Amino acid sequence: MPDLYPEAAAQRTWRLPVDGGHALQVREWGPVSGLPALVLHGGPGSGCSPLLARFFDSARYRVICMDQRGAGASQPAGCTLHNTTAHLLADLRRLREHLGLACWLVVGGSWGATLALLHALDDPAAVTGLLLRGVFLARRQDIAGFFDAAAWARWQPAGASLVEALDRVMQEGREAEQAELVRHWWRWEQSLDAVASPGPVEPALAPLLQRYRVQAHYLRHGCWLDGSAALLDRLAGLPNVPLRLLHGTQDRICAPAGALALQQRWPAAQLRWVDGAGHAPTHPAMVAAMRTSLDAWAVNGSFGGT
């Protein structure tokens, strides 16, 4: 079973200034002449882990990882001003134009899969293919399904929206209250993805505050994908390029029903169930599925038949 490629430091790290006072960190692996591949991280707000570059053969690919607004090493950290889905899409156009690239393969997981689809709708000529892992459609039921009522009762105000309450805490709450919330949020995510064992060590408080401040902001606003902006209702605008969906059968963070709904609306999508995998990208079966797909793309511009 294929494993991750060896860990390596980014060969190029730089900042992309964008509007609203944001500066986005970009890291690149592989030769400038390699096959361009844009990697979109999840969250929203999680930042682009170097691990995501290890699905790619850096001798063949030019892997481009950008921390989205407020996320990772982008500045200002955790900032939600001038930070919407529309801003992120404009940033991707700016990034591609800055690099002088006509088009690229787009790879994303979870929220990164959402953003990948939106980028393909926004800038269709720029996308040569889509490889999406653990797809998140940002529907109301997708957001509500993550927050178990009993587990989140401490944060649920009577007669009010939970995500609005969470965002209010992250924007206006006391430091101790914010710390309690983000640690609960992180632990809840880990409990849902228990198949990724052994679990990771709990991060320091500062990156958790940064991550969940951005995430609460996006979830409160439905990722700006409600109503006429609903993702599934816009798929007719996707470019006619290869689209592969990889989804863990045990994913309890982004339910498999979302991937199935997407494939039903866009039958050309290749849906591959990854048996035993949850949401984490590190499950051995998911690593193998990602690597196999990307190795095939590097050879013949398709994800292969398996």
C-alpha positions in Angstrom: 0.0 0.0 0.0 1.5 3.4 -1.0 2.7 5.6 1.9 3.3 9.3 2.1 6.3 10.6 0.2 9.2 11.5 2.5 9.0 14.7 4.6 10.8 17.7 3.1 11.1 21.4 3.8 9.3 23.8 1.4 11.7 25.0 -1.3 10.0 28.4 -1.5 8.2 30.3 1.2 6.8 33.8 0.6 3.9 36.2 1.3 1.2 37.3 -1.0 -0.3 40.7 0.0 -4.1 41.0 -0.7 -6.8 43.5 0.1 -8.1 44.2 3.6 -4.6 44.3 5.1 -4.1 40.5 4.8 -0.8 38.9 3.8 -1.1 35.2 2.9 1.7 32.7 3.4 2.5 30.5 0.4 4.8 27.5 0.5 6.0 25.5 -2.6 7.5 22.1 -3.1 9.0 20.7 -6.3 10.5 22.4 -9.3 9.0 25.6 -10.8 8.7 23.6 -14.1 6.7 20.8 -12.4 3.0 20.1 -12.9 1.2 22.9 -11.0 -1.0 21.6 -8.2 -2.9 23.9 -5.8 -3.6 22.4 -2.4 -6.5 23.9 -0.4 -6.6 23.3 3.3 -9.7 22.7 5.4 -11.3 24.3 8.4 -12.1 27.0 7.5 -9.1 28.3 9.3 -7.0 25.2 9.8 -3.9 26.3 7.8 -2.0 24.2 5.3 -0.1 21.4 7.0 3.2 20.3 5.3 1.8 16.8 5.4 -0.6 17.7 2.6 2.4 18.1 0.3 3.5 14.6 0.9 0.8 13.1 -1.3 2.7 14.4 -4.3 5.9 13.2 -6.0 7.9 16.4 -5.7 10.1 15.4 -8.7 7.0 15.8 -10.9 4.8 18.3 -9.2 5.0 21.9 -8.3 2.9 21.9 -5.1 1.5 25.2 -4.0 0.0 25.5 -0.5 -1.5 28.8 0.6 -2.7 29.6 4.1 -6.1 31.2 3.7 -7.1 34.5 5.3 -6.6 34.4 9.1 -5.2 30.8 8.9 -1.8 29.2 9.6 1.0 31.7 9.1 -1.0 34.2 7.2 -1.4 37.6 8.8 -3.2 39.0 10.7 -3.7 35.6 12.5 -7.3 34.7 13.2 -8.6 37.9 11.6 -12.2 37.7 10.4 -12.4 41.2 8.9 -12.4 41.2 5.1 -12.6 37.4 5.4 -15.4 35.7 3.4 -15.7 33.0 0.8 -15.7 35.6 -1.9 -12.4 37.0 -0.6 -10.8 33.6 -0.7 -11.9 33.0 -4.3 -10.4 36.4 -5.3 -7.2 35.4 -3.5 -6.9 32.2 -5.5 -7.2 34.2 -8.8 -4.6 36.6 -7.5 -2.2 33.8 -6.5 -2.5 32.1 -9.9 -1.9 35.3 -11.8 1.0 36.2 -9.5 2.6 32.9 -10.3 2.0 33.3 -14.1 0.1 30.0 -14.3 -2.6 29.5 -16.9 -4.1 26.5 -15.0 -3.5 24.0 -12.3 -4.8 20.7 -10.7 -6.8 21.6 -7.6 -6.7 19.2 -4.6 -8.6 19.9 -1.4 -10.1 18.1 1.6 -13.1 19.0 3.8 -13.6 22.8 3.5 -10.7 22.7 1.0 -12.9 20.5 -1.2 -15.7 23.1 -0.9 -13.4 25.9 -1.9 -11.9 23.8 -4.8 -15.4 23.4 -6.3 -16.1 27.0 -5.8 -12.8 28.0 -7.5 -13.7 25.8 -10.4 -17.0 27.6 -10.7 -15.4 31.0 -10.3 -12.4 30.5 -12.6 -13.2 27.4 -14.7 -10.5 27.8 -17.3 -7.9 27.7 -14.6 -8.8 24.1 -13.4 -7.4 21.0 -15.2 -8.8 18.5 -12.6 -10.3 18.2 -9.1 -9.2 15.7 -6.5 -11.4 16.1 -3.5 -11.2 14.3 -0.2 -13.9 14.2 2.5 -16.1 16.6 0.7 -18.1 19.2 2.7 -21.0 20.9 1.0 -21.6 23.5 3.7 -25.4 22.9 3.7 -27.3 23.7 6.9 -27.6 20.0 7.7 -23.9 19.4 7.2 -23.1 22.1 9.7 -25.8 21.1 12.2 -24.8 17.4 11.9 -21.4 18.1 13.3 -22.7 19.6 16.6 -24.3 16.8 18.7 -26.9 18.4 20.9 -25.8 16.7 24.1 -22.1 17.3 23.5 -22.7 21.0 22.9 -25.4 21.7 25.4 -23.0 23.8 27.5 -22.8 26.3 24.6 -26.3 26.1 23.2 -28.4 29.2 24.3 -32.2 28.6 24.6 -34.0 29.5 21.5 -30.9 30.7 19.6 -28.5 29.5 17.0 -25.5 27.4 18.3 -23.1 28.6 15.6 -24.1 32.3 16.3 -23.4 31.7 20.0 -20.0 30.1 19.2 -19.0 33.0 17.0 -20.1 35.5 19.6 -17.9 33.7 22.2 -14.9 33.8 19.8 -15.4 37.4 18.9 -16.5 38.9 22.3 -16.0 36.3 25.0 -13.7 36.3 27.9 -10.3 34.7 27.4 -11.1 31.8 29.7 -14.4 31.2 28.0 -12.7 31.2 24.6 -10.0 28.8 25.8 -12.6 26.4 27.2 -14.6 26.5 23.9 -11.7 25.8 21.5 -10.3 23.0 23.6 -13.8 21.4 23.7 -14.1 21.9 19.9 -10.8 20.3 19.2 -11.4 17.3 21.4 -14.9 16.9 19.9 -13.3 16.7 16.4 -10.8 14.1 17.6 -13.6 12.0 19.2 -15.4 11.9 15.9 -12.3 10.8 14.0 -11.2 8.2 16.5 -10.3 5.8 13.6 -7.2 8.0 13.1 -5.4 6.3 16.0 -3.2 7.1 17.8 -4.7 10.6 17.9 -2.5 13.8 17.7 -1.2 15.7 20.6 -3.4 18.6 21.6 -2.1 21.8 20.1 -1.1 24.9 22.0 -3.9 27.3 22.8 -2.9 30.1 20.4 -3.3 28.2 17.2 -6.6 26.7 18.4 -8.0 30.2 19.1 -6.9 31.3 15.7 -8.4 28.3 13.9 -11.8 28.3 15.6 -12.2 32.0 15.5 -12.1 31.8 11.7 -14.2 28.6 11.6 -16.9 30.0 13.8 -17.1 33.1 11.7 -17.6 31.0 8.5 -20.1 28.6 10.0 -22.2 31.4 11.5 -22.6 32.8 8.0 -23.2 29.3 6.4 -19.9 29.9 4.5 -21.9 32.3 2.4 -23.4 29.4 0.6 -27.1 29.5 1.6 -30.1 30.1 -0.6 -29.3 30.9 -4.3 -25.6 30.4 -3.5 -26.1 26.7 -2.5 -23.2 24.7 -3.9 -25.2 21.7 -5.2 -27.5 24.0 -7.2 -24.6 25.5 -9.1 -22.8 22.4 -10.3 -23.9 22.9 -13.9 -21.2 25.6 -14.1 -18.4 23.2 -13.4 -15.8 22.8 -16.2 -15.7 19.5 -18.0 -12.6 18.2 -16.2 -11.8 15.0 -14.3 -13.3 15.1 -10.8 -12.5 12.4 -8.3 -14.1 12.2 -4.9 -12.4 10.1 -2.1 -14.5 9.7 1.0 -13.9 7.6 4.1 -16.7 5.1 4.9 -16.3 6.0 8.6 -16.2 9.8 8.2 -18.2 11.3 11.0 -17.2 14.9 10.4 -18.2 15.2 6.8 -20.9 12.5 6.4 -20.6 10.2 3.3 -24.1 11.3 2.3 -22.6 14.6 1.1 -20.2 12.9 -1.3 -23.1 10.8 -2.6 -25.3 13.8 -3.1 -22.5 15.5 -5.1 -22.0 12.5 -7.3 -25.7 12.2 -8.0 -25.9 15.9 -9.1 -22.6 15.5 -11.1 -22.6 12.0 -12.4 -19.3 12.4 -14.2 -17.6 12.6 -10.8 -15.7 9.4 -9.9 -16.7 8.6 -6.3 -14.4 6.2 -4.6 -15.2 5.0 -1.1 -12.2 4.5 1.1 -13.0 1.6 3.3 -12.3 2.0 7.0 -11.1 5.6 6.7 -12.5 8.5 8.6 -12.0 12.2 8.0 -8.3 12.4 8.7 -6.0 12.4 5.6 -3.5 10.2 7.4 -5.5 6.9 7.4 -3.3 4.4 5.5 -6.2 3.6 3.0 -6.8 7.3 2.4 -3.0 8.0 1.9 -2.9 5.1 -0.6 -6.0 6.4 -2.5 -4.6 9.9 -2.7 -1.1 8.8 -3.8 -2.4 6.4 -6.4 -4.7 9.1 -7.9 -1.9 11.8 -7.9 0.7 9.4 -9.3 -1.6 8.5 -12.1 -2.4 12.1 -12.9 1.3 12.9 -13.1 1.7 10.2 -15.8 -1.3 10.6 -18.0 -3.5 13.5 -16.8 -6.2 11.3 -15.3 -6.8 9.7 -11.9 -6.8 6.2 -13.2 -9.6 3.6 -13.2 -9.4 2.3 -9.6 
